[in-house]
Amino acid sequence: MLFNSFHFLFFFLLVTTFYFILPHNKRWLLLLLSSCYFYMAFVPIYICILGFTIVVDYFAGILIENSNGKRRKLFLVCSLVANIGILCVFKYYNFINENLSYLLHGFGRSNPIPYLSILLPIGLSFHTFQAMSYTIEVYRGNQKTERHFGIYALYVMFYPQLVAGPIERPQNLLHQFREHHHFDSDRVFEGLKIMIWGLFKKLVIADRLGVYVNNAYNYVPEQDGMTLLLATVFFSFQVYCDFSGYSDIAIGAAKVMGFDLMANFRRPVLAKSTGEFWKRWHISLSTWFKDYLYFPMGGNRVSIPRWYINLMVVFLISGLWHGANWTYVIWGGINGFYLVFAIMTQKTRDRFNNFVGISKHPKLFLFSQILITFCLITFSRIFFRSRTIGDAFLIIKKILSFNGSPFNGGTSILIYCFFAVFFLLAVELKKEFYRGSFTLSHHPNFWIRNSYYSLLIILIMLLGVFDGGQFIYFQF
C-alpha cells in the first residue's frame, strides 16, 4: 500500500479512528492486523517471510537472555544467519550467480547453478535490519527480551515504518506499544502537518522532477551532456524529497497515534562536508552501520590504515545494502573514498583556506562548503541512478563534453523543476538558518497559524502527481 494513494488515506483514517476508540489492551492487536493488511497489499505471500524471521528472532531473543557464555553467541549467530540468509536468497542470489557465471565463462566453463525467478519483497532490507537490531541489543544486554509475541511482531511490522524506515531500535520503539496514548489534538495536528509536508515533497517535487530525470536516464545514448547534467542535479533533489517524504509521512502517521519515531533526515542538501552529509542523510541506517559494523570492527580506535579500511568496508557494504548491482557498490566506494580523502587532507585544506583567506569570509566559506559537498554527492549518484556501469561512464563522458541544451527535455517541465527546487531550498534554508524568524507557528489565529499547510494542500491538489508512483527506496 503506497502512502501516496487514496487507498492509504482511507486505511489511515480508519485505523487511527479505531485506535483511539478501542481500549488500550486491544490496540496492539489492531495495529498488528492493520500492519499485516498494509504489507499484504503489495504481494500477500511475502508475509510468510516476515512471519519466519519474526518467529526465529522472537525465540532467539528468549534463548539469548536465558543462556550464558558461548551459547548466547550461538543463538545470536543463528538469528543473524537466518536474517542475512533471507536477504541473500531474495536479494543477492541471482546477483552472485550472475557474477559466478561471468567468472566461469572466463575459464571456458558454464555455470550449472540455476537462476531463481523471484521478486524482491518490499522493504526487505529495512525490516530485516530492524529485526537484527533487536537480537543484537538483547545479546549486548541493552534490551530486555520481549515475551509478548504480538508486541514483538508489531515492533517488526509497525506499518508506518515497515517498508522504508526509519529503521528503529528496540529501546526506542518497543516500550511505546505498552504506553497508553490519549487523543491529543495538538499532537494530531502536528503529526498531520508532518505528513502534509512529506506528501508535498513526494507528489509535487519528487515525482515532477522524476519526469525529467527518467526521460534522461532511461535513454542515455540519445541525450546530450547538458540534459544529463541537469537530470543528475535534479535526481539529487528527487531522491531526497522522495525518501525524506516517505520518512515524514511515516513519522507523522505514527505521531498522530502518539508514537515517536526517530528523525531520518536533517536537511542533508545543506551539509558542509561529506562526513556531515552522512550524519544528516538516512540517519537510521547510518547509525545502524556505525553501531553494529563500524564500532565492532574497531571504528577509529585502531591504526590509521585500519581506520581507513574500516570506513571503506562500511561504505562498500552500505552500497551493496542498497541493491544487488555493481553500480551501488561503486557508489558506496566513491562515498567511502570521499570520507577517507577528507580525513587525509584535512590539515592541507585548512592551510589552503587560510592562505587564500576564504575562512575570513564566513558566509562565502559556508556557501562554498555546501556547494562542493552537494557536487560531490551528486556526482556519486550518477552510479546510484544508472542502470549499468556502462551507462554511468557514458553519462559522465557526455556531461564533461558540455554540449547540447537542457531545454531538449521541454521548456515547461524545466521551468517547473526549477520552481520546485527553489521552493524546497527556500524552506530548507529557512529551517536551517532562520528558524526563529518569519514564523506563523505561534500566531493566535488557527487559520493564519496553519496557512502555510493550507497552501501546501492546495498545491498538492493542483500540482501533485497522482499516478501511484512507487517510492524509490521501496526497491531496497
C-alpha positions as CSV (number, residue, x, y, z in Angstrom):
1,M,0.0,0.0,0.0
2,L,1.5,3.3,-1.1
3,F,1.4,6.4,1.1
4,N,0.6,8.5,-1.9
5,S,-2.7,6.7,-2.7
6,F,-6.3,7.2,-1.7
7,H,-6.2,3.6,-0.5
8,F,-3.8,4.6,2.2
9,L,-5.8,7.7,3.1
10,F,-8.9,5.6,3.9
11,F,-6.7,3.0,5.7
12,F,-5.0,5.6,7.8
13,L,-8.3,7.3,8.8
14,L,-9.9,4.0,9.6
15,V,-7.0,2.6,11.7
16,T,-6.4,5.8,13.5
17,T,-10.1,6.2,14.4
18,F,-10.4,2.7,15.8
19,Y,-7.1,3.0,17.6
20,F,-8.5,5.8,19.8
21,I,-11.9,4.1,20.2
22,L,-10.6,0.7,21.3
23,P,-9.4,0.1,24.9
24,H,-5.7,0.3,25.5
25,N,-5.2,-3.5,25.8
26,K,-6.7,-4.2,22.4
27,R,-4.8,-1.6,20.4
28,W,-1.7,-3.7,19.8
29,L,-3.8,-6.3,18.0
30,L,-5.5,-3.6,15.8
31,L,-2.1,-2.3,14.8
32,L,-0.7,-5.7,14.2
33,L,-3.6,-6.8,12.0
34,S,-3.6,-3.5,10.2
35,S,0.1,-3.7,9.5
36,C,-0.3,-7.2,8.1
37,Y,-3.0,-5.9,5.8
38,F,-0.8,-3.0,4.8
39,Y,2.1,-5.2,3.9
40,M,-0.1,-7.8,2.1
41,A,-1.5,-5.1,-0.1
42,F,1.8,-5.4,-2.1
43,V,2.5,-9.2,-2.5
44,P,0.4,-11.2,0.0
45,I,2.6,-14.3,0.0
46,Y,5.6,-12.4,1.2
47,I,4.0,-12.0,4.6
48,C,5.3,-15.6,5.2
49,I,8.9,-14.3,5.0
50,L,8.2,-11.7,7.7
51,G,6.5,-14.3,9.8
52,F,9.5,-16.6,9.5
53,T,12.0,-14.0,10.7
54,I,9.7,-12.8,13.4
55,V,9.3,-16.3,14.9
56,V,13.1,-17.0,14.6
57,D,14.1,-13.7,16.3
58,Y,11.4,-13.9,19.0
59,F,12.7,-17.2,20.2
60,A,16.3,-16.3,19.6
61,G,15.8,-13.3,22.0
62,I,14.4,-15.5,24.7
63,L,17.2,-18.1,24.3
64,I,19.9,-15.4,24.3
65,E,18.6,-13.9,27.5
66,N,18.3,-17.3,29.2
67,S,21.8,-18.5,28.2
68,N,25.3,-17.9,29.3
69,G,28.8,-17.9,27.6
70,K,29.2,-19.3,24.1
71,R,25.5,-20.4,23.9
72,R,24.4,-16.8,23.9
73,K,26.7,-16.1,20.9
74,L,25.5,-19.2,19.2
75,F,21.8,-18.2,19.4
76,L,22.7,-14.7,18.2
77,V,24.6,-16.1,15.2
78,C,21.7,-18.4,14.4
79,S,19.4,-15.3,14.4
80,L,21.7,-13.3,12.2
81,V,22.3,-16.2,9.8
82,A,18.5,-16.6,9.4
83,N,18.0,-12.9,8.7
84,I,21.0,-12.4,6.4
85,G,20.2,-15.7,4.7
86,I,16.8,-14.4,3.7
87,L,18.4,-11.3,2.3
88,C,20.9,-13.3,0.4
89,V,18.3,-15.6,-1.2
90,F,15.9,-12.9,-2.3
91,K,18.2,-10.0,-2.9
92,Y,21.6,-11.3,-3.8
93,Y,21.3,-14.9,-5.0
94,N,20.8,-14.0,-8.7
95,F,23.5,-11.3,-8.4
96,I,26.0,-13.7,-7.0
97,N,25.0,-16.4,-9.5
98,E,25.4,-14.0,-12.4
99,N,28.9,-12.9,-11.4
100,L,29.8,-16.5,-10.9
101,S,28.7,-17.2,-14.5
102,Y,30.9,-14.4,-15.8
103,L,33.8,-15.8,-13.8
104,L,33.3,-19.4,-15.0
105,H,32.9,-18.2,-18.6
106,G,36.3,-16.7,-18.4
107,F,37.7,-20.1,-17.7
108,G,35.6,-21.6,-20.5
109,R,33.1,-23.3,-18.2
110,S,29.4,-23.0,-17.8
111,N,27.5,-22.3,-14.5
112,P,25.3,-25.3,-13.6
113,I,23.5,-23.4,-10.8
114,P,20.0,-22.2,-11.9
115,Y,18.7,-18.7,-11.5
116,L,15.6,-18.1,-9.4
117,S,12.5,-16.3,-10.7
118,I,11.6,-14.5,-7.6
119,L,10.6,-10.9,-6.8
120,L,12.4,-8.9,-4.1
121,P,9.9,-8.5,-1.1
122,I,9.1,-4.8,-0.5
123,G,11.3,-3.3,2.2
124,L,13.2,-6.5,2.9
125,S,16.4,-4.7,3.9
126,F,14.6,-2.3,6.2
127,H,12.6,-4.8,8.4
128,T,15.5,-7.3,8.4
129,F,17.9,-4.7,9.8
130,Q,15.3,-3.7,12.4
131,A,14.8,-7.3,13.4
132,M,18.6,-7.9,13.7
133,S,19.0,-4.8,15.9
134,Y,16.6,-6.5,18.4
135,T,18.6,-9.7,18.9
136,I,21.9,-7.7,18.9
137,E,20.7,-5.4,21.6
138,V,19.3,-8.3,23.7
139,Y,22.7,-10.0,23.3
140,R,24.5,-6.9,24.4
141,G,22.3,-6.6,27.5
142,N,20.8,-3.2,26.4
143,Q,17.3,-4.6,25.8
144,K,15.1,-6.9,27.8
145,T,13.6,-9.8,25.9
146,E,10.0,-9.0,24.7
147,R,8.0,-12.0,26.0
148,H,4.7,-10.9,24.3
149,F,4.8,-12.4,20.8
150,G,2.3,-10.0,19.4
151,I,4.1,-6.9,20.7
152,Y,7.4,-8.2,19.3
153,A,5.7,-8.9,15.9
154,L,4.3,-5.4,16.0
155,Y,7.8,-4.0,16.6
156,V,9.0,-5.6,13.3
157,M,5.8,-4.9,11.4
158,F,4.6,-1.4,12.6
159,Y,3.1,-0.2,9.4
160,P,4.3,3.5,9.2
161,Q,7.9,2.5,9.0
162,L,7.6,-1.1,7.8
163,V,8.8,-0.9,4.2
164,A,11.2,2.1,4.1
165,G,12.1,3.0,7.7
166,P,13.2,4.8,9.8
167,I,15.0,1.6,11.0
168,E,14.1,1.7,14.7
169,R,15.9,0.3,17.7
170,P,14.0,-1.7,20.3
171,Q,14.9,0.7,23.1
172,N,13.1,3.5,21.3
173,L,10.0,1.7,19.9
174,L,9.1,-1.5,21.9
175,H,8.1,0.2,25.1
176,Q,5.8,2.6,23.2
177,F,3.5,-0.2,22.3
178,R,2.7,-0.7,26.0
179,E,2.1,3.0,26.7
180,H,-1.4,4.4,26.9
181,H,-1.7,7.1,24.2
182,H,-4.6,9.5,24.8
183,F,-6.1,11.6,22.0
184,D,-4.2,14.9,21.9
185,S,-5.5,17.4,19.3
186,D,-2.2,19.3,19.3
187,R,-0.2,16.2,18.7
188,V,-2.6,15.0,16.0
189,F,-2.3,18.3,14.1
190,E,1.5,18.3,14.5
191,G,1.6,14.8,13.0
192,L,-0.8,15.7,10.2
193,K,1.4,18.7,9.3
194,I,4.5,16.5,9.1
195,M,2.5,14.1,6.8
196,I,1.4,17.0,4.6
197,W,4.9,18.2,4.1
198,G,6.0,14.7,3.3
199,L,3.3,14.3,0.7
200,F,4.2,17.6,-0.8
201,K,7.8,16.6,-1.2
202,K,6.8,13.3,-2.8
203,L,3.9,14.3,-5.1
204,V,4.8,17.9,-6.0
205,I,8.6,17.9,-6.0
206,A,10.0,14.3,-6.3
207,D,7.5,12.9,-8.8
208,R,7.6,16.0,-11.0
209,L,11.4,16.1,-11.1
210,G,11.2,12.3,-11.8
211,V,9.6,13.0,-15.2
212,Y,12.7,15.0,-16.4
213,V,15.1,12.6,-14.7
214,N,13.5,9.4,-16.1
215,N,13.4,10.8,-19.6
216,A,17.1,11.5,-19.5
217,Y,18.4,8.4,-17.6
218,N,16.2,5.9,-19.4
219,Y,17.5,6.9,-22.8
220,V,21.1,7.8,-22.1
221,P,22.6,7.3,-25.7
222,E,20.0,9.8,-27.1
223,Q,20.7,12.6,-24.6
224,D,23.2,15.4,-24.7
225,G,25.6,16.5,-21.9
226,M,23.6,19.4,-20.6
227,T,20.4,17.5,-20.3
228,L,22.2,14.7,-18.4
229,L,23.9,17.2,-16.1
230,L,20.6,18.9,-15.2
231,A,18.9,15.5,-14.8
232,T,21.7,14.4,-12.4
233,V,21.3,17.6,-10.3
234,F,17.5,17.1,-10.3
235,F,17.9,13.5,-9.2
236,S,19.7,14.6,-6.1
237,F,16.7,16.6,-5.1
238,Q,14.3,13.9,-6.4
239,V,15.8,11.1,-4.3
240,Y,15.9,13.4,-1.2
241,C,12.3,14.5,-1.5
242,D,11.1,11.0,-2.3
243,F,12.8,9.3,0.6
244,S,12.5,12.0,3.2
245,G,8.9,12.5,2.1
246,Y,8.3,8.8,3.0
247,S,10.0,9.2,6.3
248,D,7.9,12.4,7.1
249,I,4.7,10.6,6.3
250,A,5.8,7.6,8.5
251,I,6.8,9.8,11.4
252,G,3.7,12.0,11.1
253,A,1.3,9.0,10.9
254,A,3.0,7.5,14.0
255,K,2.8,10.8,15.9
256,V,-0.9,11.1,15.3
257,M,-1.4,7.9,17.3
258,G,1.2,9.0,19.9
259,F,4.3,7.2,18.8
260,D,7.7,8.9,18.4
261,L,9.9,7.6,15.6
262,M,13.5,8.8,15.1
263,A,14.3,11.6,12.7
264,N,15.8,10.2,9.5
265,F,16.9,13.4,7.7
266,R,18.2,16.7,8.8
267,R,18.4,18.9,5.7
268,P,21.3,17.0,4.1
269,V,21.3,19.3,1.0
270,L,22.9,21.9,3.3
271,A,25.7,19.7,4.6
272,K,29.1,21.4,4.8
273,S,31.1,18.2,4.2
274,T,30.6,14.6,3.1
275,G,31.1,13.5,6.7
276,E,28.4,15.8,7.9
277,F,26.2,14.7,5.0
278,W,26.1,11.1,6.3
279,K,25.1,12.5,9.7
280,R,22.1,14.2,8.1
281,W,21.1,11.6,5.4
282,H,19.2,8.3,6.2
283,I,20.3,8.7,9.8
284,S,18.7,5.4,11.0
285,L,20.8,3.4,8.5
286,S,24.0,5.4,9.1
287,T,23.8,4.9,12.8
288,W,22.9,1.2,12.3
289,F,26.1,0.6,10.4
290,K,28.1,2.7,12.9
291,D,26.8,0.8,15.9
292,Y,26.7,-2.8,14.5
293,L,29.5,-2.8,12.0
294,Y,31.9,0.2,12.2
295,F,32.4,0.1,16.0
296,P,32.7,-3.7,16.3
297,M,35.5,-3.5,13.6
298,G,37.3,-1.1,15.8
299,G,36.0,2.2,14.4
300,N,38.7,4.9,14.6
301,R,40.3,3.3,17.7
302,V,42.8,1.4,15.5
303,S,45.8,2.3,13.4
304,I,45.2,4.9,10.7
305,P,45.4,2.4,7.8
306,R,43.0,0.1,9.5
307,W,40.7,3.1,10.2
308,Y,40.6,3.9,6.5
309,I,39.8,0.2,5.7
310,N,37.0,0.2,8.3
311,L,35.4,3.2,6.6
312,M,35.7,1.8,3.1
313,V,34.3,-1.6,4.2
314,V,31.3,0.1,5.8
315,F,30.5,2.2,2.7
316,L,31.0,-0.7,0.3
317,I,28.6,-2.9,2.3
318,S,26.2,0.1,2.5
319,G,26.3,0.3,-1.2
320,L,25.5,-3.4,-1.5
321,W,22.7,-3.0,1.0
322,H,21.0,-0.6,-1.4
323,G,20.9,-3.1,-4.3
324,A,22.4,-6.2,-5.9
325,N,24.3,-4.2,-8.6
326,W,27.9,-3.1,-9.0
327,T,26.7,0.4,-9.6
328,Y,25.6,0.6,-5.9
329,V,28.9,-0.9,-4.8
330,I,30.8,1.8,-6.8
331,W,28.5,4.4,-5.4
332,G,29.4,3.2,-1.9
333,G,33.1,3.1,-2.7
334,I,33.1,6.7,-4.0
335,N,31.5,8.0,-0.8
336,G,33.9,6.0,1.3
337,F,36.8,7.5,-0.7
338,Y,35.4,11.0,-0.1
339,L,35.4,10.4,3.7
340,V,38.9,8.9,3.7
341,F,40.3,11.6,1.4
342,A,38.8,14.3,3.6
343,I,40.5,12.9,6.7
344,M,43.8,12.5,4.9
345,T,43.8,16.1,3.6
346,Q,42.2,18.0,6.5
347,K,45.4,19.8,7.5
348,T,46.4,20.6,3.9
349,R,42.9,22.0,3.2
350,D,42.9,24.1,6.4
351,R,46.3,25.7,5.4
352,F,45.0,26.3,1.9
353,N,41.8,28.0,3.2
354,N,43.9,30.2,5.4
355,F,46.3,31.1,2.6
356,V,43.6,32.2,0.2
357,G,41.7,33.9,3.0
358,I,38.3,32.4,2.4
359,S,37.9,31.4,6.0
360,K,37.9,35.1,6.8
361,H,34.6,35.4,5.0
362,P,32.3,33.0,6.9
363,K,29.2,33.3,4.6
364,L,31.2,32.8,1.4
365,F,33.1,29.9,3.0
366,L,29.9,28.3,4.2
367,F,28.4,28.6,0.7
368,S,31.4,27.1,-0.9
369,Q,31.4,24.2,1.5
370,I,27.8,23.4,0.9
371,L,28.2,23.7,-2.9
372,I,31.3,21.5,-3.1
373,T,29.6,18.8,-0.9
374,F,26.5,18.9,-3.0
375,C,28.5,18.5,-6.2
376,L,30.5,15.5,-4.8
377,I,27.4,13.7,-3.5
378,T,25.5,14.4,-6.8
379,F,28.4,13.0,-8.8
380,S,28.4,9.8,-6.9
381,R,24.6,9.5,-7.5
382,I,25.3,9.1,-11.2
383,F,26.2,5.5,-10.4
384,F,23.3,5.2,-7.9
385,R,20.7,6.1,-10.6
386,S,22.3,4.5,-13.6
387,R,21.1,1.0,-14.7
388,T,24.6,-0.2,-15.6
389,I,28.2,0.8,-15.1
390,G,28.5,1.5,-18.8
391,D,25.6,3.9,-18.7
392,A,27.2,5.7,-15.7
393,F,30.5,6.3,-17.6
394,L,28.7,7.3,-20.7
395,I,26.8,9.9,-18.7
396,I,30.0,11.2,-17.2
397,K,31.6,11.4,-20.6
398,K,28.6,13.3,-22.1
399,I,28.4,15.7,-19.1
400,L,32.1,16.6,-19.5
401,S,31.5,17.4,-23.1
402,F,29.2,20.3,-22.1
403,N,27.3,20.1,-25.3
404,G,23.6,20.4,-26.0
405,S,20.8,22.2,-24.3
406,P,18.8,21.3,-21.2
407,F,15.6,22.6,-22.9
408,N,15.6,19.4,-25.0
409,G,13.5,17.9,-22.2
410,G,10.8,20.6,-22.6
411,T,10.7,24.2,-21.5
412,S,7.6,24.0,-19.4
413,I,8.8,21.0,-17.4
414,L,12.2,22.6,-16.9
415,I,10.6,25.8,-15.5
416,Y,8.5,23.7,-13.1
417,C,11.6,21.7,-12.0
418,F,13.5,24.9,-11.2
419,F,10.5,26.2,-9.3
420,A,10.2,23.0,-7.3
421,V,13.9,23.1,-6.4
422,F,13.7,26.8,-5.5
423,F,10.7,26.2,-3.2
424,L,12.4,23.3,-1.4
425,L,15.7,25.2,-0.9
426,A,13.8,28.2,0.4
427,V,12.1,26.0,3.1
428,E,15.3,24.2,3.9
429,L,17.3,27.4,4.3
430,K,14.6,28.9,6.5
431,K,14.6,25.9,8.8
432,E,18.4,25.7,8.9
433,F,19.4,29.4,9.3
434,Y,16.2,31.4,10.2
435,R,14.3,29.0,12.5
436,G,13.1,31.7,14.8
437,S,12.3,34.4,12.2
438,F,9.3,35.0,9.9
439,T,7.2,32.2,11.5
440,L,3.5,32.0,11.8
441,S,3.6,28.9,14.0
442,H,2.6,30.8,17.2
443,H,0.0,33.1,15.8
444,P,-3.2,33.1,17.9
445,N,-5.5,32.6,14.9
446,F,-5.8,29.0,13.9
447,W,-6.2,29.6,10.2
448,I,-3.3,32.1,10.0
449,R,-1.1,29.8,12.1
450,N,-1.8,26.9,9.6
451,S,-2.0,28.9,6.4
452,Y,1.3,27.5,5.2
453,Y,0.0,24.0,5.4
454,S,-3.3,25.0,3.8
455,L,-1.2,26.3,0.9
456,L,0.7,23.0,0.7
457,I,-2.6,21.1,0.5
458,I,-3.8,23.4,-2.3
459,L,-0.5,22.9,-4.2
460,I,-0.7,19.1,-3.7
461,M,-4.2,19.0,-5.2
462,L,-3.2,21.3,-8.1
463,L,0.3,20.1,-8.9
464,G,0.6,16.7,-7.4
465,V,1.3,13.6,-9.4
466,F,-1.4,11.1,-8.5
467,D,-0.3,8.2,-10.7
468,G,0.6,5.9,-7.8
469,G,4.3,6.3,-8.3
470,Q,6.3,4.0,-6.1
471,F,8.8,5.4,-3.6
472,I,12.4,4.9,-4.8
473,Y,13.6,3.2,-1.6
474,F,10.9,0.5,-1.8
475,Q,13.3,-1.4,-4.1
476,F,15.8,-1.7,-1.3
